[in-house]
Amino acid sequence: MQPTNPSPDSLFPQGSTGRRRARVMAAVAVAAGATLAACGAFTAAPGDGPAAADATAQHADQAATSVRVLWMGDSIAGAEAPAVEAALKASGVQFKNATSDGGGNIVAGDHPVTAVAAKDTWKRLKEDLASFRPTVIAYQITTYDWGTPRQQLAAYQKLSRTAKDAGARLVLVSAPPFKIDEFFKPHEDAIKSAPAMAAKVADVRYLDASELWGDDYAADKAQRAKDGIHSCQQGSAAFATWFARHLGKLAGFTPAAPGTWATGPWTGDERFVKLGCG
């Protein structure tokens, strides 16, 4: 199976690791804070300090016993996963990354590549439902959800039924805009129809991520990596902030302020190194 995209060369020269990491972490904090402000999300109240931190920690302990998020998708969702995990765990939410590079789709379609990948995704989901017991299944539409609109809708409806039978709520998230290269070009119609089909599924929370990213992968707002497909730390942090805000409203928890997680160890994840993010 062809991976979503080859790893580009590093954006930074060798020998500047420390300075590069510092610049990245500063940019991540700014990106997360800007997203928080733009979305009108949680902000610290006057007088925040040790007492407020203790209250936040107590809330986190309570949330961890009730909210369990299974994060599904392809390598785009995989690049977002380190930040999403940091944001949710800081909020007291348990998290499991079930994304897959070069797959992760639930729409089998008629292509042998997507059929095999979908079979693997459904098999893994069954295992994750039994072992992790999520209360929320969050599926970001993949670059491999190829198929007719009817096939896409049927797959998303099946996921909705599967979540309901498992006692979990389903959240469907549209993918960010990404570069339609020669590999994706033959499947462009399916890529475009998938979000509309996901939005039609009843009893599901659909999140339109164009609110965050816009519709042009080349625009600064989209925050794509050098490959035009994935996100670097800044984009992933912005997404995690946006996603946690929406999920908090749905699942009943207060997202942690980005300052508590945005510059953590996750920024050095190997995924970002391979993408040339620094």
N, C-alpha and C positions, 0 to 999 in steps of 0.2 A: 504494500500500500504506500502510495506516495505521501510523504509528510506534508503538512500544511505549507511549509515554506522552508527553504534552506537557511542556515544561520549566516547572517552577514558578517563582514569583518568588523572588528571593534571600531567604535567611533573615536576612541582616544588613543594616544600614543602609549607605548610601553613605558613603564617606569613612573607613571603618574597615578598609581593605584590609590594612594592615600588622599591626594588632592581630589581625584575624580570621585571617590566615595563621598567625600565631604560635600562636594558640589551637588551630587545626586541626592543626598539626604536632605540638603537644604531645599532643593527644588521640589522634592516630594512633599515636604511639609507645607510649602507654599501652595502646591497644587491641591492638596487635600483641604487646606484651609479655605482656599478660594472656592472650591466646590461646595463646601459647607455653607459659606456665606451666600453664594449664588442661589443655593437651593432653599435657603431659609431654614436650615436644620438646627439641631441643638447647639446652643452656645452656653458658655459658662455663666452662671449667675454671679452677681456681686457677692463678694465675701467667700468665694471658693478658696479652699485651702486644705489643710490636713483633714478637717472634719468632713469636707465634701468628698475628699478622696476615700475616706473610710466608708462613707455612704455608698459611693460608687462601687467599691469592692464588695460590700455587702449585697448590693443589688446584683452584681455579677455572679456571686455565689448562688443566689436564688435562680437567676436566669439559666445558669448552666445545668440545673436539674430539670429544666422543662423545654428548652429550645435546642433542637438538634438539626443542623442544616446540612443536607447532602447537596454538594455543588457539582453539577454535571455540565458537560460541554466538550468542545474540542480544544486545540492548543491555544486558541485565543482566550477561552475561559481559563485555560491552564496558566497563562501568563498573568491573569488577573487574580488567580487563586492565592498566591502568597499574601497579597494585600488584603483580600477578602477574609482570609483566615485570621490575619492579625487584627483586623477591625472587629470581627465578630467575637473572637476569643477575648479581646479587651472589653467587650460588652457582656461577657459572661455566657456567650453562646457556644455550644459545642459544634464543631465543624469537621466535615470529612470531604476531602478533595477526590472526586470521582471522574475528573476530566481525563481525556485521552488525546495524545498527539496523533494526528493523522486519522482521526475517527471521532468517536464519542457521540455519533449521531444515533437517533432513534428511528429516522425515516429510512426504510430499506430501499424504496424506489425500485428501479429496474436495472440498476448498474451493479455489476458483481462486486465492486469495491465497497459501495455503500451497503449492499446486502450483507456482506460478511461483517462489516463494522457494526451495523445495527444489531446483528445477532449477538455479537460480543457485548454490546452496551446493555441489551436487555438481560443477558445472563448475569452481568456484573451487578445490575440494578437489583435483581432478585437476591443476590448474595448480600448486597449492602443493606437491603431492607431487613434482612434477617439478623445481620450482625450489628449494624449501627442503629437501627430503629429510628429513623429521622422523623421529626415532627413537621419539617419543611423539606420539600424537594424543589430545588431551584435549577432549572434547565435553561442554559443559554443556547439559543438556536445556533446550530453549527454551520460551518461552511460546507458540510457534507449532507445537509438535509435535502438531498436531491430527490425529486419525484414529482408527480403531478400534484396540483393543489389538493385533489381528493386524497391522494396517498399521504400527503403531509398532514391534512386535517385528521385523518384516521389515526395516524401515529400519535399526534398530540392528544387526541381523545383517549387513546389507549393509555397514555401516560397519566392522564387525569384519573381514569378509573383505577389504575394501579396505585396511585397515591392515595386515593380515597379508601381503597380496600386495606391499605397499610396504616390507615389512620393519620395520614400526613396531608398537609396542604401543599398544593402545587403552585409554583411561581414560574412563569415562562418569561424569559428576558430576551429581547431582540439583540442581535449581534451588533457590534459597532460597524461603521462603514469600513470597508477594507478594499484593497487593490484587487480588481478583477483581472488577473493575469491570464496567460495562455492556458494554464491548467484549469482555471475556474470558468473561463469564457463560455465553453459549451453548456455550462449549467447555470448561466446567469439568470434565466427566467425562473428557475426553481429557487435560486437564492433570493430573488426579489419577491416571490410569492409566499415564501415560508412565514415571514412575520404576520402577514394578513391572515393566514390560516391559523396561526397560533392565537391571534387576537379573537378568533371566532369561538374558541373553546369555552363552553359554559362552566361556571363554578371554578374558574381558575383566575388567579391574579396575573394579568399581563402587564409587564413593564416595558415601555417603549424607551429604549436607551438613547434614541436620537435626541431626547431632552438634554442629555449630557454631551453626546458626541457630535450632534449634527448629522448631516447626510453626506458630507464630502470627506473621503479618507485623507485627501491631501491638505485639507484645511488645518490650521493650528488647533482648532477646537477638538478635532478627532484624536489628537495626541497619539498618532501611530508611530511605531518604531521605524527604523530605517527600511524595513522590508515592506512597509505600507499595509501590514496585516495585523501584527501583534502590538501590544502596548509595552512601554518601558515602565520603570518604577513610578514616574509621575502620573502617567495615564492610569496605571493600575490602582494607585492610591486615590485618584479622583473617582474612579469607578467604585472602589470599595466604600468610600464615603457616601456616594450617591445611593448605592445598593443598600447599605446598612440603614440609611434613613428610611427608605421605603419598606424594607423588611421589618424594621423596628415597629412601624405603625401596624403592620399586618400581624406580627407574632407577639407584640406586646412587650417589647424591651426598649430601653433607652440606649441608643448607640453611644459608644465611648467617644469622647472628643478626639479628633485626629492627632492632636498633640501627644496623646498617650501611646500611640502605636505607629504613626506614620514613618518614623525614622528608625524603626527597629531592625533586628537582624534579617528580616525577610527581604530587605532591599538588596542583600548580597546573594539572593537566590541564583542558582546556576542558570536558570532560564534567561535571566536578564543578561548574563555574561555572554551566552550563546547568541543573543539578539544584538550584541554590540552596544548594549545600553550603558555600560560602565559598571 
